[in-house]
Amino acid sequence: MHNRTTSSKRLDISNKDQLFAADKQRDIALCGRSLAEPGTTRFSRQGAHDPTPTPYFILESLFSDLEFFDDSHLLDVGCGTGRVLSFFVQSGLPGKATGIELDPDIAEYARAWTRRFENVDVLCGNALEMPLAAFTHVYLFNPFDTNVLMQFIMKIEAEARRSLTLVHMSDNGETYSYIGRSGWSLLRQGEFQSYRTATGRSFHVYDCPQHFSIWRFDPEA
């Protein structure tokens, strides 16, 4: 079992530009490239949103109390350039991680740096068309419209064969999509908007709060 992750060094960070620069340096140290600018999606008509890299300090908080085992398998839906996959590797979490990205160019960007890691891979495709039974953890940073999200939730419900933990980040709230559905239980929720420095001062990272919720789905409930 493993549920400990790396910690950000906050001593030299006092504004958003420095925070993003530190994240970029952390990207390059592992991946040899920045993961900060995946670009704009070409698939908005299919309900896809622009891929958005999650800052490392948020990933540290979200994953801090999640348990991973040797047979765990994390799926990052709309993985973009692979920031979550980078965090997975840097944290030394056991198991495997897979990213799926609809845009072929962005998927190839992520695939180029993940090829050297045996426990990480990137697929180009639609999450609604891939089998989900193998996954134990799912990460979503608002990758698609609500109607696509509902289809994805129903696909999990139809295919999951064991308990699954899902982390959902969104700037417009998402708990209503899960509440009242059989098998789903809310583990934790909250918001991210600001970063607290080592001196206790805070600065905004986002213009508006980014809500998160962490869910457990039990197919036998």
ChimeraX commands (.cxc) that place a marker at each C-alpha (Angstrom):
marker #1 position 0.00,0.00,0.00 radius 0.5
marker #1 position 1.19,3.53,-0.73 radius 0.5
marker #1 position -0.56,6.80,-0.05 radius 0.5
marker #1 position 2.30,9.23,0.47 radius 0.5
marker #1 position 3.20,11.75,-2.20 radius 0.5
marker #1 position 5.95,14.27,-2.78 radius 0.5
marker #1 position 5.80,17.75,-1.25 radius 0.5
marker #1 position 6.26,21.08,-3.01 radius 0.5
marker #1 position 9.11,23.32,-1.90 radius 0.5
marker #1 position 7.40,26.56,-0.95 radius 0.5
marker #1 position 10.32,28.60,0.33 radius 0.5
marker #1 position 11.02,30.53,-2.87 radius 0.5
marker #1 position 7.46,30.85,-4.24 radius 0.5
marker #1 position 5.69,34.15,-3.65 radius 0.5
marker #1 position 3.48,34.65,-6.74 radius 0.5
marker #1 position 1.67,32.75,-9.46 radius 0.5
marker #1 position 4.43,33.18,-12.05 radius 0.5
marker #1 position 6.95,31.64,-9.69 radius 0.5
marker #1 position 4.57,28.79,-8.89 radius 0.5
marker #1 position 4.07,27.95,-12.55 radius 0.5
marker #1 position 7.80,28.31,-13.22 radius 0.5
marker #1 position 8.51,25.82,-10.41 radius 0.5
marker #1 position 5.97,23.40,-11.89 radius 0.5
marker #1 position 7.64,23.77,-15.29 radius 0.5
marker #1 position 11.03,22.99,-13.79 radius 0.5
marker #1 position 9.53,19.93,-12.13 radius 0.5
marker #1 position 8.10,18.83,-15.48 radius 0.5
marker #1 position 11.45,19.20,-17.23 radius 0.5
marker #1 position 13.35,17.36,-14.50 radius 0.5
marker #1 position 11.34,14.18,-15.14 radius 0.5
marker #1 position 9.93,14.55,-18.64 radius 0.5
marker #1 position 12.53,16.65,-20.40 radius 0.5
marker #1 position 9.84,19.13,-21.46 radius 0.5
marker #1 position 7.22,21.47,-20.11 radius 0.5
marker #1 position 3.72,20.07,-19.63 radius 0.5
marker #1 position 2.15,23.45,-18.99 radius 0.5
marker #1 position 0.76,24.46,-22.39 radius 0.5
marker #1 position -1.24,21.68,-24.07 radius 0.5
marker #1 position -3.10,24.07,-26.37 radius 0.5
marker #1 position -6.76,24.32,-27.37 radius 0.5
marker #1 position -8.91,21.30,-28.13 radius 0.5
marker #1 position -10.08,20.72,-31.70 radius 0.5
marker #1 position -12.92,18.53,-30.44 radius 0.5
marker #1 position -15.28,20.94,-28.70 radius 0.5
marker #1 position -18.15,19.75,-30.90 radius 0.5
marker #1 position -17.77,16.34,-29.26 radius 0.5
marker #1 position -18.13,17.89,-25.82 radius 0.5
marker #1 position -14.41,18.03,-25.06 radius 0.5
marker #1 position -12.93,20.92,-23.06 radius 0.5
marker #1 position -9.45,22.39,-23.42 radius 0.5
marker #1 position -6.91,20.20,-21.58 radius 0.5
marker #1 position -5.82,21.90,-18.36 radius 0.5
marker #1 position -2.65,20.86,-16.50 radius 0.5
marker #1 position -3.25,20.57,-12.76 radius 0.5
marker #1 position -0.66,22.37,-10.58 radius 0.5
marker #1 position 1.46,19.97,-8.57 radius 0.5
marker #1 position 0.44,21.41,-5.20 radius 0.5
marker #1 position -3.19,20.54,-5.98 radius 0.5
marker #1 position -2.29,17.00,-7.02 radius 0.5
marker #1 position -0.35,16.59,-3.78 radius 0.5
marker #1 position -3.44,17.56,-1.80 radius 0.5
marker #1 position -5.89,15.48,-3.82 radius 0.5
marker #1 position -3.78,12.31,-3.76 radius 0.5
marker #1 position -2.51,12.70,-0.20 radius 0.5
marker #1 position -4.97,10.28,1.37 radius 0.5
marker #1 position -5.68,7.96,-1.57 radius 0.5
marker #1 position -4.43,4.41,-1.26 radius 0.5
marker #1 position -2.58,2.72,-4.11 radius 0.5
marker #1 position -1.50,-0.91,-4.28 radius 0.5
marker #1 position 0.62,-2.97,-6.67 radius 0.5
marker #1 position -2.50,-3.89,-8.65 radius 0.5
marker #1 position -3.90,-0.34,-8.77 radius 0.5
marker #1 position -4.49,1.29,-12.14 radius 0.5
marker #1 position -5.10,5.03,-12.49 radius 0.5
marker #1 position -6.89,6.49,-15.53 radius 0.5
marker #1 position -6.46,10.19,-16.30 radius 0.5
marker #1 position -9.30,11.21,-18.62 radius 0.5
marker #1 position -8.31,14.01,-20.97 radius 0.5
marker #1 position -4.70,13.69,-19.85 radius 0.5
marker #1 position -3.36,16.46,-22.09 radius 0.5
marker #1 position 0.42,16.54,-21.99 radius 0.5
marker #1 position 0.48,14.25,-18.95 radius 0.5
marker #1 position 0.91,16.33,-15.79 radius 0.5
marker #1 position -0.98,13.78,-13.66 radius 0.5
marker #1 position 1.12,10.97,-15.13 radius 0.5
marker #1 position 4.28,12.91,-14.26 radius 0.5
marker #1 position 3.03,13.34,-10.71 radius 0.5
marker #1 position 2.27,9.61,-10.50 radius 0.5
marker #1 position 5.84,8.74,-11.48 radius 0.5
marker #1 position 7.45,11.38,-9.25 radius 0.5
marker #1 position 5.42,10.23,-6.26 radius 0.5
marker #1 position 6.54,6.63,-6.64 radius 0.5
marker #1 position 2.99,5.34,-6.44 radius 0.5
marker #1 position 2.62,1.59,-7.02 radius 0.5
marker #1 position 0.59,0.13,-9.86 radius 0.5
marker #1 position 0.04,1.60,-13.30 radius 0.5
marker #1 position -1.21,4.86,-14.78 radius 0.5
marker #1 position -2.87,5.41,-18.15 radius 0.5
marker #1 position -3.78,8.68,-19.80 radius 0.5
marker #1 position -6.33,8.98,-22.56 radius 0.5
marker #1 position -6.43,12.06,-24.79 radius 0.5
marker #1 position -8.78,12.79,-27.68 radius 0.5
marker #1 position -6.39,15.06,-29.60 radius 0.5
marker #1 position -3.77,12.99,-31.51 radius 0.5
marker #1 position -1.11,15.72,-31.44 radius 0.5
marker #1 position -1.41,16.31,-27.70 radius 0.5
marker #1 position -1.55,12.56,-27.03 radius 0.5
marker #1 position 1.68,12.08,-28.98 radius 0.5
marker #1 position 3.34,14.86,-26.98 radius 0.5
marker #1 position 2.50,12.97,-23.79 radius 0.5
marker #1 position 3.39,9.60,-25.28 radius 0.5
marker #1 position 6.84,10.86,-26.32 radius 0.5
marker #1 position 8.01,11.34,-22.73 radius 0.5
marker #1 position 6.10,8.47,-21.09 radius 0.5
marker #1 position 7.54,5.74,-23.35 radius 0.5
marker #1 position 10.50,5.16,-21.04 radius 0.5
marker #1 position 8.28,4.36,-18.05 radius 0.5
marker #1 position 7.02,0.78,-18.07 radius 0.5
marker #1 position 4.12,1.49,-15.70 radius 0.5
marker #1 position 2.76,4.50,-17.65 radius 0.5
marker #1 position 1.10,4.70,-21.04 radius 0.5
marker #1 position -0.94,7.14,-23.11 radius 0.5
marker #1 position -3.80,6.26,-25.43 radius 0.5
marker #1 position -5.33,8.43,-28.11 radius 0.5
marker #1 position -9.07,8.02,-28.17 radius 0.5
marker #1 position -12.45,8.61,-26.61 radius 0.5
marker #1 position -12.93,7.62,-22.97 radius 0.5
marker #1 position -16.49,6.58,-23.81 radius 0.5
marker #1 position -15.13,3.91,-26.15 radius 0.5
marker #1 position -12.47,2.30,-23.94 radius 0.5
marker #1 position -12.99,-0.58,-21.48 radius 0.5
marker #1 position -12.99,0.62,-17.87 radius 0.5
marker #1 position -13.10,-2.61,-15.84 radius 0.5
marker #1 position -9.33,-2.65,-15.18 radius 0.5
marker #1 position -9.16,0.76,-13.48 radius 0.5
marker #1 position -9.20,1.37,-9.73 radius 0.5
marker #1 position -8.72,5.16,-9.79 radius 0.5
marker #1 position -9.97,7.83,-12.19 radius 0.5
marker #1 position -8.94,11.49,-12.43 radius 0.5
marker #1 position -11.04,14.14,-14.18 radius 0.5
marker #1 position -10.21,17.85,-14.49 radius 0.5
marker #1 position -13.42,18.97,-16.18 radius 0.5
marker #1 position -12.53,17.14,-19.42 radius 0.5
marker #1 position -15.96,17.28,-21.05 radius 0.5
marker #1 position -19.51,18.63,-21.00 radius 0.5
marker #1 position -22.10,17.42,-18.51 radius 0.5
marker #1 position -23.89,15.18,-21.00 radius 0.5
marker #1 position -20.62,13.39,-21.79 radius 0.5
marker #1 position -19.84,13.16,-18.08 radius 0.5
marker #1 position -23.17,11.45,-17.45 radius 0.5
marker #1 position -22.40,8.91,-20.17 radius 0.5
marker #1 position -19.00,8.30,-18.61 radius 0.5
marker #1 position -20.49,7.81,-15.14 radius 0.5
marker #1 position -23.00,5.31,-16.52 radius 0.5
marker #1 position -20.18,3.50,-18.31 radius 0.5
marker #1 position -18.31,3.14,-15.00 radius 0.5
marker #1 position -21.46,1.81,-13.37 radius 0.5
marker #1 position -21.91,-0.74,-16.14 radius 0.5
marker #1 position -18.31,-1.95,-16.35 radius 0.5
marker #1 position -16.67,-1.63,-12.92 radius 0.5
marker #1 position -15.91,-4.99,-11.32 radius 0.5
marker #1 position -14.35,-3.73,-8.08 radius 0.5
marker #1 position -14.37,-0.58,-5.97 radius 0.5
marker #1 position -13.15,2.51,-7.79 radius 0.5
marker #1 position -12.00,5.90,-6.48 radius 0.5
marker #1 position -12.76,8.93,-8.65 radius 0.5
marker #1 position -11.33,12.44,-8.27 radius 0.5
marker #1 position -13.20,15.21,-10.09 radius 0.5
marker #1 position -11.97,18.81,-10.41 radius 0.5
marker #1 position -14.22,21.46,-11.97 radius 0.5
marker #1 position -14.77,25.21,-11.93 radius 0.5
marker #1 position -18.56,24.86,-12.04 radius 0.5
marker #1 position -19.23,22.11,-9.51 radius 0.5
marker #1 position -19.93,18.49,-10.33 radius 0.5
marker #1 position -21.33,16.79,-7.24 radius 0.5
marker #1 position -24.88,16.93,-8.59 radius 0.5
marker #1 position -23.87,14.45,-11.29 radius 0.5
marker #1 position -23.09,11.77,-8.70 radius 0.5
marker #1 position -25.46,12.47,-5.81 radius 0.5
marker #1 position -28.27,9.98,-5.47 radius 0.5
marker #1 position -26.77,7.41,-7.83 radius 0.5
marker #1 position -26.54,3.86,-6.54 radius 0.5
marker #1 position -23.08,2.76,-5.44 radius 0.5
marker #1 position -21.52,6.24,-5.17 radius 0.5
marker #1 position -20.34,7.69,-1.86 radius 0.5
marker #1 position -18.66,11.05,-1.31 radius 0.5
marker #1 position -15.31,10.80,0.49 radius 0.5
marker #1 position -14.15,14.41,0.45 radius 0.5
marker #1 position -14.85,17.71,-1.27 radius 0.5
marker #1 position -13.56,21.28,-1.20 radius 0.5
marker #1 position -12.13,24.09,-3.32 radius 0.5
marker #1 position -8.82,25.34,-4.65 radius 0.5
marker #1 position -8.24,28.93,-5.62 radius 0.5
marker #1 position -5.22,30.17,-3.70 radius 0.5
marker #1 position -1.72,29.00,-2.88 radius 0.5
marker #1 position -0.32,29.53,0.61 radius 0.5
marker #1 position 3.37,30.41,0.76 radius 0.5
marker #1 position 5.88,29.34,3.39 radius 0.5
marker #1 position 5.41,32.70,5.12 radius 0.5
marker #1 position 1.65,32.22,5.37 radius 0.5
marker #1 position 0.72,34.71,2.63 radius 0.5
marker #1 position -1.71,33.58,-0.08 radius 0.5
marker #1 position -2.19,34.49,-3.71 radius 0.5
marker #1 position -4.83,33.47,-6.24 radius 0.5
marker #1 position -3.94,30.74,-8.72 radius 0.5
marker #1 position -7.37,30.75,-10.35 radius 0.5
marker #1 position -9.79,33.60,-11.05 radius 0.5
marker #1 position -12.62,31.55,-9.59 radius 0.5
marker #1 position -12.65,28.58,-7.18 radius 0.5
marker #1 position -12.00,25.12,-8.59 radius 0.5
marker #1 position -14.26,22.68,-6.78 radius 0.5
marker #1 position -13.20,19.10,-6.23 radius 0.5
marker #1 position -14.92,16.00,-5.02 radius 0.5
marker #1 position -13.54,12.53,-4.33 radius 0.5
marker #1 position -15.89,9.58,-4.70 radius 0.5
marker #1 position -15.88,5.87,-4.10 radius 0.5
marker #1 position -17.94,3.69,-6.41 radius 0.5
marker #1 position -18.84,0.21,-5.18 radius 0.5
marker #1 position -20.42,-1.90,-7.94 radius 0.5
marker #1 position -21.94,-4.25,-5.36 radius 0.5
marker #1 position -23.69,-1.54,-3.33 radius 0.5
marker link #1:1,2 radius 0.2
marker link #1:2,3 radius 0.2
marker link #1:3,4 radius 0.2
marker link #1:4,5 radius 0.2
marker link #1:5,6 radius 0.2
marker link #1:6,7 radius 0.2
marker link #1:7,8 radius 0.2
marker link #1:8,9 radius 0.2
marker link #1:9,10 radius 0.2
marker link #1:10,11 radius 0.2
marker link #1:11,12 radius 0.2
marker link #1:12,13 radius 0.2
marker link #1:13,14 radius 0.2
marker link #1:14,15 radius 0.2
marker link #1:15,16 radius 0.2
marker link #1:16,17 radius 0.2
marker link #1:17,18 radius 0.2
marker link #1:18,19 radius 0.2
marker link #1:19,20 radius 0.2
marker link #1:20,21 radius 0.2
marker link #1:21,22 radius 0.2
marker link #1:22,23 radius 0.2
marker link #1:23,24 radius 0.2
marker link #1:24,25 radius 0.2
marker link #1:25,26 radius 0.2
marker link #1:26,27 radius 0.2
marker link #1:27,28 radius 0.2
marker link #1:28,29 radius 0.2
marker link #1:29,30 radius 0.2
marker link #1:30,31 radius 0.2
marker link #1:31,32 radius 0.2
marker link #1:32,33 radius 0.2
marker link #1:33,34 radius 0.2
marker link #1:34,35 radius 0.2
marker link #1:35,36 radius 0.2
marker link #1:36,37 radius 0.2
marker link #1:37,38 radius 0.2
marker link #1:38,39 radius 0.2
marker link #1:39,40 radius 0.2
marker link #1:40,41 radius 0.2
marker link #1:41,42 radius 0.2
marker link #1:42,43 radius 0.2
marker link #1:43,44 radius 0.2
marker link #1:44,45 radius 0.2
marker link #1:45,46 radius 0.2
marker link #1:46,47 radius 0.2
marker link #1:47,48 radius 0.2
marker link #1:48,49 radius 0.2
marker link #1:49,50 radius 0.2
marker link #1:50,51 radius 0.2
marker link #1:51,52 radius 0.2
marker link #1:52,53 radius 0.2
marker link #1:53,54 radius 0.2
marker link #1:54,55 radius 0.2
marker link #1:55,56 radius 0.2
marker link #1:56,57 radius 0.2
marker link #1:57,58 radius 0.2
marker link #1:58,59 radius 0.2
marker link #1:59,60 radius 0.2
marker link #1:60,61 radius 0.2
marker link #1:61,62 radius 0.2
marker link #1:62,63 radius 0.2
marker link #1:63,64 radius 0.2
marker link #1:64,65 radius 0.2
marker link #1:65,66 radius 0.2
marker link #1:66,67 radius 0.2
marker link #1:67,68 radius 0.2
marker link #1:68,69 radius 0.2
marker link #1:69,70 radius 0.2
marker link #1:70,71 radius 0.2
marker link #1:71,72 radius 0.2
marker link #1:72,73 radius 0.2
marker link #1:73,74 radius 0.2
marker link #1:74,75 radius 0.2
marker link #1:75,76 radius 0.2
marker link #1:76,77 radius 0.2
marker link #1:77,78 radius 0.2
marker link #1:78,79 radius 0.2
marker link #1:79,80 radius 0.2
marker link #1:80,81 radius 0.2
marker link #1:81,82 radius 0.2
marker link #1:82,83 radius 0.2
marker link #1:83,84 radius 0.2
marker link #1:84,85 radius 0.2
marker link #1:85,86 radius 0.2
marker link #1:86,87 radius 0.2
marker link #1:87,88 radius 0.2
marker link #1:88,89 radius 0.2
marker link #1:89,90 radius 0.2
marker link #1:90,91 radius 0.2
marker link #1:91,92 radius 0.2
marker link #1:92,93 radius 0.2
marker link #1:93,94 radius 0.2
marker link #1:94,95 radius 0.2
marker link #1:95,96 radius 0.2
marker link #1:96,97 radius 0.2
marker link #1:97,98 radius 0.2
marker link #1:98,99 radius 0.2
marker link #1:99,100 radius 0.2
marker link #1:100,101 radius 0.2
marker link #1:101,102 radius 0.2
marker link #1:102,103 radius 0.2
marker link #1:103,104 radius 0.2
marker link #1:104,105 radius 0.2
marker link #1:105,106 radius 0.2
marker link #1:106,107 radius 0.2
marker link #1:107,108 radius 0.2
marker link #1:108,109 radius 0.2
marker link #1:109,110 radius 0.2
marker link #1:110,111 radius 0.2
marker link #1:111,112 radius 0.2
marker link #1:112,113 radius 0.2
marker link #1:113,114 radius 0.2
marker link #1:114,115 radius 0.2
marker link #1:115,116 radius 0.2
marker link #1:116,117 radius 0.2
marker link #1:117,118 radius 0.2
marker link #1:118,119 radius 0.2
marker link #1:119,120 radius 0.2
marker link #1:120,121 radius 0.2
marker link #1:121,122 radius 0.2
marker link #1:122,123 radius 0.2
marker link #1:123,124 radius 0.2
marker link #1:124,125 radius 0.2
marker link #1:125,126 radius 0.2
marker link #1:126,127 radius 0.2
marker link #1:127,128 radius 0.2
marker link #1:128,129 radius 0.2
marker link #1:129,130 radius 0.2
marker link #1:130,131 radius 0.2
marker link #1:131,132 radius 0.2
marker link #1:132,133 radius 0.2
marker link #1:133,134 radius 0.2
marker link #1:134,135 radius 0.2
marker link #1:135,136 radius 0.2
marker link #1:136,137 radius 0.2
marker link #1:137,138 radius 0.2
marker link #1:138,139 radius 0.2
marker link #1:139,140 radius 0.2
marker link #1:140,141 radius 0.2
marker link #1:141,142 radius 0.2
marker link #1:142,143 radius 0.2
marker link #1:143,144 radius 0.2
marker link #1:144,145 radius 0.2
marker link #1:145,146 radius 0.2
marker link #1:146,147 radius 0.2
marker link #1:147,148 radius 0.2
marker link #1:148,149 radius 0.2
marker link #1:149,150 radius 0.2
marker link #1:150,151 radius 0.2
marker link #1:151,152 radius 0.2
marker link #1:152,153 radius 0.2
marker link #1:153,154 radius 0.2
marker link #1:154,155 radius 0.2
marker link #1:155,156 radius 0.2
marker link #1:156,157 radius 0.2
marker link #1:157,158 radius 0.2
marker link #1:158,159 radius 0.2
marker link #1:159,160 radius 0.2
marker link #1:160,161 radius 0.2
marker link #1:161,162 radius 0.2
marker link #1:162,163 radius 0.2
marker link #1:163,164 radius 0.2
marker link #1:164,165 radius 0.2
marker link #1:165,166 radius 0.2
marker link #1:166,167 radius 0.2
marker link #1:167,168 radius 0.2
marker link #1:168,169 radius 0.2
marker link #1:169,170 radius 0.2
marker link #1:170,171 radius 0.2
marker link #1:171,172 radius 0.2
marker link #1:172,173 radius 0.2
marker link #1:173,174 radius 0.2
marker link #1:174,175 radius 0.2
marker link #1:175,176 radius 0.2
marker link #1:176,177 radius 0.2
marker link #1:177,178 radius 0.2
marker link #1:178,179 radius 0.2
marker link #1:179,180 radius 0.2
marker link #1:180,181 radius 0.2
marker link #1:181,182 radius 0.2
marker link #1:182,183 radius 0.2
marker link #1:183,184 radius 0.2
marker link #1:184,185 radius 0.2
marker link #1:185,186 radius 0.2
marker link #1:186,187 radius 0.2
marker link #1:187,188 radius 0.2
marker link #1:188,189 radius 0.2
marker link #1:189,190 radius 0.2
marker link #1:190,191 radius 0.2
marker link #1:191,192 radius 0.2
marker link #1:192,193 radius 0.2
marker link #1:193,194 radius 0.2
marker link #1:194,195 radius 0.2
marker link #1:195,196 radius 0.2
marker link #1:196,197 radius 0.2
marker link #1:197,198 radius 0.2
marker link #1:198,199 radius 0.2
marker link #1:199,200 radius 0.2
marker link #1:200,201 radius 0.2
marker link #1:201,202 radius 0.2
marker link #1:202,203 radius 0.2
marker link #1:203,204 radius 0.2
marker link #1:204,205 radius 0.2
marker link #1:205,206 radius 0.2
marker link #1:206,207 radius 0.2
marker link #1:207,208 radius 0.2
marker link #1:208,209 radius 0.2
marker link #1:209,210 radius 0.2
marker link #1:210,211 radius 0.2
marker link #1:211,212 radius 0.2
marker link #1:212,213 radius 0.2
marker link #1:213,214 radius 0.2
marker link #1:214,215 radius 0.2
marker link #1:215,216 radius 0.2
marker link #1:216,217 radius 0.2
marker link #1:217,218 radius 0.2
marker link #1:218,219 radius 0.2
marker link #1:219,220 radius 0.2
marker link #1:220,221 radius 0.2
view
